[in-house]
Amino acid sequence: MLAASCLFYMAFIPVYILILLVTILIDYFAGMYIERVEGRKKKALLWLSIVSTCTVLFVFKYFGFFTSSFAGLASLVGWQLPHTFVKIILPIGLSFHTFQSLSYVVEVYRGKQAAERDFIVYATYVMFFPQLVAGPIERPQNLLHQFREWHDFNYINVTCGLRRMAWGFYKKLVVADRLALYVNDVYGAPRNYNGLQLTLATFFFSYQIYCDFSGYSDIAIGAAQVLGFRLMENFRTPYYSLSVAEFWHRWHISLSTWFKDYVYIPMGGSRVSRRRYIANLLVTFGISGLWHGANWTYVFWGLLNGLYLVMGGLTKDWRNRLFSAIDLEEHTLIRKAIMLVTTFVLTCLAWIVFRARTLGDAGYVVRQLARGWDFESIGTPQFLLGQLPVAVAAILVLEIGQLLTRSTVSLPSMLSGLPLPARWAAYAAFVMLVLMFGVYQNAQFIYFQF
């Protein structure tokens, strides 16, 4: 398994396997030494491991960003600092396996995980190929012990895993990559488009990034299940959330819980004064934004989501009184619909900052959303006749599949209940659907760059 994972990773840039080896060696030995000592030595070893591992991440991901930002600040006060930028290709999935490695060290320090003595087992935990490059970010308690267990061939695991992978391929190839054709054109030069086109591109991007990332998670979870391994769920239909707080309980769950357990709670969480609580939220989401990329747009996106949560908490009582005043009780369908739409709109506004190349572009898109709604200029005739109907149909199929999955009679159980010929005919039809309507233009997963 370790050899297969190494070959898988080396298909990108072979020499970058050495970077993973450095991270693995640091935290492998740190875990064993942390378990042996107590007191200040234990804490010092923990911080040595964290700083060493994060230094690798900083050099490859953030060095150019911070030097250019510092030079920009210096120029504002008249200092012209000489600086040379070295373009370093970011190792694929560096943020993901860095955080997974850090979680192991922290859990050993807290006494919730025994240090792993078998180097092969620990290295496989960090490099397990299904989730190596884009998660889910696993905790050692969930995944590490599985490499010591015997895995028999299990027909149910194989079929369930393949179904999960097929659904992930549909999300990625049919939905995300088709929507990307329009989104990339519009956000590549937003000043060339009007409000309707920008609104449509923003709506499409919300589904593109969801299907791109959750599609990868489905493929990873399914591939692991075929082999007999259990990975954590990473998405739970986040666009069905009734608040931004609920959205972050459903979106990229492995990362959200990572920041909650290792950043937010250690700072005091919500069991502090209101001012400190607000600061904790904003710091956590600011760091989360920076994790996504070396650009101020990501930092601002993170802070904006933190601000959403702050405002949601501060206005909760006022909103409840407002709903009560207009006779909308907590569980009424109309109230839920209002909350769902409001949450989705707020999320889409945040996605504008995430997707834009610069904060200036993001500001322009937001200002233009309500202007120039010319339906004749929604897109080129080729897009209107070819891409738009397929894109809308793909989203509808996605939503129907998600609603069935959420229902008491799920789509997988419906399929498994069919007679064998009908079941395999359904599988073949779905595979043909992906092959016929998928977009194959060497598009990488969005989160590979993080």
N, C-alpha and C positions, 0 to 999 in steps of 0.2 A: 504494500500500500504506500509506503514511504517512497519507494523507487518510482512508482507510477505518478505520485504527486510531484516529485522532482522533475520528471520528464514533462509533465503537464505544464509546470511553471516555466521551464526552460524553453518552451516553444515561443515565448515572447522575446526575451533577451537572455541568452544562456548565462552570461556572467553575473546577472543579478541574483542568481541563486545564492551567491556568496553573501549578499546583504541579509537574506533570510537566515543564513547559517550564523551570522554574527548575532542577530537578535535571539535566535534559538539558544546559542551557547551562553549568552549573557543571562537569560532568564532561567535556563536549566540549572546552572550552578548557583544563581541567586536563590532559587527556591530551596535548594538543599541546605545552603548556609543559613538562610533565614530561619529554617525549621530548627536548626541546631542551637542558635543563640537566643538570648533574651535581652530585654531592656533597650538601652541606647544603641547597642550594636545591631540589634534586630531592625530598629527603625532606620539606622544609617544604611544598612544593606538594602532595605526596601527603596530608599530614595536614590541610592547609587544605581540600582537596577532601573528605576523609572527614568532617571536622567539619562542614563546610557542608552536605553531603548528609544527614548524620545529624541535624543540627539540625532540618531540615524534618520528618524522621520523628519526632523527639522532641516537637516542638510539637503535632503533630496526633494522635499516638498515646499519648504518655506524660506530657504535662504535667499533666493532671488527676490521673493515678495517683500521680505523685511528690509533688505538692502535698498531696493528701489523706493519703498515707502519712506525710509529714513532719509534718503537723498532728496526726495520730494519735499519733506518737511524742512530740511536744511535750506533748500532753495527759497522757501518762503521768507526766511530771515536773511537772505543774501549770501548764504554760504554755498559755494560751488564745490561739492565734494567729488573727487574722482572715484569712480566705481566701475568695475568691469563685471558684466553679467556672464556667467557661465551657464549655458543652456544644458540642463541635466534632464534627461528623460526620466520621468517619475516611474519607479518600479511598480508594476501593476499590483493593485490591491494592498499597497504598503500600509495604508491607514487601518485596514481591516485586520491583517494579521498582527500588526503592532498592538492594537487594542486587545486582541484575543490573548496575546502573550502577556500583556500587562495585567489582565484580569486574573491569570493564573498566579502571578507573583503576589498580588494583593490578597487573593483568597488564601494562599499559603500563610501569608503574614497574619491574617485574621484567624487562622487556625481552622478554617472551614474546608480546607483541602490539604491532603497529605502531599508532601513533595514527591514528585515522580523520579524514581531512581533510574528507570530504564530510559536511556537516551533515545532509543528508537521509538518507543511509545510516545515520549514527550514531543519529539520532532514531528511525528505523524499527527499529533493533536494540533500543532501549529500549522502544518502544511496539508491537511486533509483536503484533497483537490476539489470536491464539490463546492465547498464554501471558502476556498482559499483566497479568491480574488475579489469577492463582493459579498461575503457573509452568507448566512447570518453569523454574527459575532458570538461564538459559543462560550459558555462558562465551563470551566474544567469539571465541575460537578456533574454536568450533563453529558459531556462528550468523552472526557479522558478515559473513564472506566470502560467505555464501549470498545476500546482497542484491546482490552484484555479479555473480552468475552468471545465465546465461540459463536459464529454466525452460520447457521445451517441455511441451505437453500429454502426459501419460503415463497411459494407461488403467489400468495396473497400480497406479500411485500413487493414482489416484482411487478405484478399487474397494477397495484395501487401506485407504485412509484412511477411506472411508465405513463399512467394516466395523468399524474401530477406533472410530469415533464412535458407531456403533450399540451396541457393547458398553459404551461409556461411558454412554450414555443409559440402558441397562438397569441398570447399577450405581447410577446416581443416582436415577432415577425409580421403578424397581420395587423395588430393595432399600433404598437409603439413606432415601428419603423415606417409605417405608412403615414401616420400623423407627422412624423419628423420631416417628410418631404415638404410640407407646407410650413411647419414651425421654423425650420432652419432658414427658409427663404425670407420669411417675415422678420424674424429676430436677427437675421444677418444684416439687414439694412432697414430698421424700423421706421426711419424717417421717409421712406419711400411708400409707406402704406397708411391708409386712413383708419379711423376708429373701429369700423366694423371688421376690417381685416386683422387689426391688432387684437380685438376682442376674441375673434375666432381662433387666432393663433394661440392666445393665452389659454382658452378653453381646451384646445387640442393638446397644448403642452401639459396641462394638468393630467390628462389621460396618458400622454406619452411617457412622462416620467414615472407615473404609477405602474403602467404596464411594463415598462422597461425594467424597472427595479424589482417589482413583485414577480415579474416573469422570470428573472434570474433566480430569485429565491425559490420559486416553484420548481425550476429545473434542478437547483442544488438540493433541495429537500427530497425531490423525487429520485434523483440519482443516488443519494445516500440511502434512501429507503430500499431501492433495488438491491443494494449491497447489505442491507440489514441494519443500517445505522439510523438513529433518530436525531434529527435536527429540530431546533425550536422554530415555531411559527414566527414569521417576520412581518406579516401584514394581515390585518383582519378587516377587510373592506373599509378603509379609512374614510372614504368619501360618504359613508353613511353616518358619520359622526354628527352629533347634535351640539358640539362645542369644540373649540380649538383644543382644550385640554383632553377631551375624548379622542380627538384626531391623533394626538401624540401618544395615546395609549394604543393606537391601532397602526400607526405608520412607523416603519423601520423599528420594530419593537426591540430588537436586540441592541441597537444603538441607544434608543431612548432609555432603556433600563440600565445600560452601561453608564450613561451620564448621571442617571438618578442615583445609582449605587456608589459610584466612585468619585463623583464631583459634587452633586447637589446635596446629598445627605451629609457627607463629611463636612460641608460648609455650614451645616446647621439645618438645612431643609426648610420646612415651614414652622419648626418649633422654635422660632426666634421672634424678635420684634417685627412689626410690619415692614419697617424700612429695611431691615436686614433680609427679610424674606424676599422683598422685591429685588434687592441687589443679588441675592443668590440665584433667583430665576434668570435675571438678565445676564449674569456672568456665565451661567451654565449654557444658556442658549447662544450667547456670543461665542463661546468656545466650540459649541456644536456647529455653528456656522463656519467657523474657521476650519474645523475638521473637514468640511466638505470641499474646501478648495482654497488656494492661496490667492484670494481676490477679495476686495472690500465688499463686493456685492454679496458674497456668502456671509460675511460678518454681519452686514446690515440685515440680511434675510433672517439670520438667527436671532438678532436683537428684536426684529419686528415680531417674530413669533413669541418671544419672551414678553414683549409689550402686550400682545394679544392676551396672554394668560394673566398678566397683571391687571389689565382693564376688565377682563372677564371676572376676576375675583372681586374687584372693587365695585362692579356694577351688578353683581348677582342679585342682591336684595332689591335693587331698583327695578331690574328686569322682571323679577317675580311679581312685584307689586303691579307693574304695568300689565302683565299678562292677566293677573287677577282682575284688574280694573276693566278689562275688555272681555271678561268671562271666558278666558282660555285656560282651562285647568292643565295640570302638569302632563297628563298622558293623552291629551286630545290630539287628533291627527293634524289639525291645522297648526297647532303650536309646534309640533314636531317638524312639520314641513317648513315653517318659518325658521326654526333653529337650524335645520339641515341646510337650507339654501343660504342662510347667513354665514354659516361655517364654511361652506364651499366657496362663497364669494371672497371671504377673507383669506382663505387658503390660496385662491387663484391670484389675488393681489400680491401675496407674498411670493408666489411663483414667478411673478414678473421680475422681481429683483433677483431671484435665483437664476433665471434664464438669461437676463440681459448681460451683455458683455461689459457694460460699465454702469455706474450709478446714474450717469447722464442719460443713457439710453433708457434705463428703467423709469426715470422721471418723465421722459418724453412719452413713453408708452402710457403711463398712468394718466397724464394730462390729456392724451388724445383719445382715450377710451370712449368718451361720450361725444366725440366729434366725428363728423364725416361718415355717417352711416349710409353710404351709398351701396345699395345691394347689387348694383351692376358691376361693381369693382371688387366683389368678394374674392375673386381669383381669376386666373386665366381660364379660357374655355376648356382647355385640356384638363385642368384641375376640376372644374365644375362637372364635366361630363364623365371623367374617369376616376379621379381620386376621391372627391367629396362623397358621392353615394356609397362607395366601398368603405370609406372611413366611418361614416355615420352608421352603416350596417354593422361594421365590426364592433363599434362601441355598444350598439344595442345587443348583439350576441353576448358580449362581455357581461353586460348588466343582467341579462337573463340568466346566464350561467352563475353569476354571483348570487342572485336572488334564490335560485334553486339550491345552491350550496348552503345558503343560510336557512333554508326551510327545513321542516321536519323530515321531508322526503328529499334528500339531497341528490344531486346529479350523479355522483359515483354510485350511490345505492340503487338508483334507478337503472343505471347501466348494468350493474352486477346482477340485477334481478331479471334481465332479459334472457331469452334462450340463447344458447351459444352462437348460432348463425347470425341472429339479429345483433348480438353484442359485438361480434367481430365486424359485421357490416358497418355498425356505427363507428367503430374505431377507424376502419378504412376510410369512411367518409370524412371523418374529422382530419385525418392525416392529409387527404386530398385537398381539403379546405385550406390547410396551412400551406401546402405546396403550391396551390393555384393562386392564392391571394396574399401570400407572404411577400415581403419586399427583401430582396437579396442584393444589397449593395455594400457589403463589408462594413455595415454599421456596428460599432462597438457598443457594449452596454454603457449607459451614461455613467454609472457609478464605478466603472473601471478606472476612471481618471481620479477618483478620490482615494 
